[in-house]
Amino acid sequence: MCHDHDSRPPAPPRSGDVAERGTLTLTAADGTAFSAAFAAPAAAPRVGVVVLPDIRGLHPYYVALAERFAEAGLPAVAIDWFGRTAGLAATGTREEDFDWQTHVPQTTEAGVDADVTAAVEYLRSRTRADLPVVTVGFCFGGSHSWRQSGGDLDLAGCAGFYGRPALVGDAADRAAKPVVMLIAGADQATPVQEQQELAQRMRDAGADVDAVVYDGAPHSFFDRSSQEWAAACEDAWEHVLRLTDRVAAP
């Protein structure tokens, strides 16, 4: 698990009004309907964000994170992984007792990419056709976000918290889009060295990789209740927002 059921993301270092928030259903090109959450800032956006959750799918944490991005001036869509195998989330989000262990092994890169593409298209339909979009993922979603650096989707950048290099696979050798890697120094799920080796592998492929290790931080440090890691949370926000500022349309 990345976060407890009651966990919520920390506030961004810059904040504005949120014009819209809520859950919805999106449809991928293969016809799969899946649950998602959307939040939009009141101000005109320059960059959009697709939030890629952890193994639990569209948990309330990620609905709240979409709103946090909107507060920072970035329209955001958080997606659920399990439309193909579990259908839509009955209440809009996955419940605490959702059987993710059964459904995670049934996900595929093609399915993930189709859902990310649908989220990108939705963001652009609500803003403008040339909106730059980045992915920001956590754990399982962090891995797939990093993988996008070597993929073909129309993305401007890829950020991930506590991902697993094994899920990035050979895409690391094709990495080209800018990457942010936010690494928990005390991660029990994936050794720090493996993540640093992935960063170098992507750099060798040609990607600009911003990798930062938060010494002693646990796998789920990006949580507003983790007062011990408040400075790490603030710094992580800065690295993500620096990426969005970098790829922003003029």
HUJO-V924499 format. One line per field, one symbol per residue. ss: DSSP state (H for helix, E for strand, L for the rest). A space follows every 10 residues. Layout:
ss->???
This chain:
ss->LLLLLLLLLL LLLLLLLEEE EEEEEEELLL LLEEEEEEEE ELLLLLEEEE EELLLLLLLH HHHHHHHHHH HLLLEEEEEL LLHHHHLLLL LLLLLLLLLH HHHHLLLLHH HHHHHHHHHH HHHHHHLLLL LEEEEEEELH HHHHHHHHHH LLLLLLEEEE ELLLHHHHHH HHHHLLLEEE EEEELLLLLL LHHHHHHHHH HHHHHLLLEE EEEELLLLLL LLLLLLHHHH HHHHHHHHHH HHHHHHHLLL
